[in-house]
């Protein structure tokens, strides 16, 4: 199970819980929680999609006689002069 799917399932469970809370105890607090969870679920379903399959795409340009370093993670550059 991917992290994205786990977050969607947790969001749906929280939304169901907040809707039950809203039905049993009407008020502004469960209404705000329900609206927030609906917005976050919509965001997770539609905006969270990756166009590149989840891969990191890195591009780099450098000028003449320049030294360029590119790394996806931590990098340690020692002065070799």
Protein Blocks (a to p, Z undefined) as FASTA:
>chain_A
ZZklmmmmmmmmmmmmmmmmmmmmgcfklmmmmmmmmmmmmmmmmmmpcfklopacdddd
ddehiacdddfbdcddddfZZ
